[in-house]
Amino acid sequence: MAHRCVAVAVALVALLAGCATYTTPGGAVSIPQITDADIAEALAKEPAAAFPARLVVARVQAPGYASYSNRGLGAGRYSVVTNRDIETEADFARLGAMNGVAAVAALNRLLLPANLETARELRTAAAQLRGDILLLYTIDTSFRTDKQQIGPLQAVSLGFFPNRKSTVTATCSAAFVDVRTGYVYGVAEATVSESQRSDSWSTESAIERARHSAERGAFSAGLGEIERVWVALHAEFSGGP
């Protein structure tokens, strides 16, 4: 009887909310999975970029990625997000200011093929921009309350979790890949969480603000890690001190 009452209460809350829902954004993509996986082949690769290097930046996400403010392009094992959502002009200026960077460019949808299977397609597109090193990054965002984990592309009934703590966690993972050879110079990662009471998740815009804040924070923190990794790889591969 108690379980039945709970079910009726949940249905009533959903009804009062007008059956409105918020669909969580799509997932991240495993960058190692879209790079060449063969170990012997990977170990045989050599760095070929000349410094100062031209940096080409691309955000990659899971196939069919979609959020309330963005959508991934391409079919296959991953998609590419070309519209800036959590990124700013200041972020790209920050990348361009790194020692040993000659220029920074972003991949354009006109350069991307319809089918995306490995990082080779991205390297080919970056080569058309005369890029030397490809900076790939992906954002993995998860939603949870104190009792439930909410995965990618799930519909959340607005007001469904009253009086509970809700958390949005976003992780930015990045990798530097040689455009010519596919050599991976290094990886970086940063995670940021935004917590608040779930009763504030009463509208789509409220959840979207929490999502955007966490992803923006993760990307900003990721830039710091990207800069740190770049200092090390520049010192190792540029031939300078």
Secondary structure, DSSP 4 states (H G I P E B T S, - for coil): -HHHHHHHHHHHHHHHTTT-EEEPPP----HHHHS---HHHHHH------SSEEEEEEEEESTT-B-SS-B-B-EES-EEE-S-SS--HHHHHHHHTSTTEEEEEE--GGGS-SEE-SHHHHHHHHHHTT-SEEEEEEEEEEEEESS-EE-TT-EEETT-STTSEEEEEEEEEEEEEETTT--EEEEEEEEEEEEEEGGG--SHHHHHHHHHHHHHHHHHHHHHHHHHHHHHHHHHHSS--
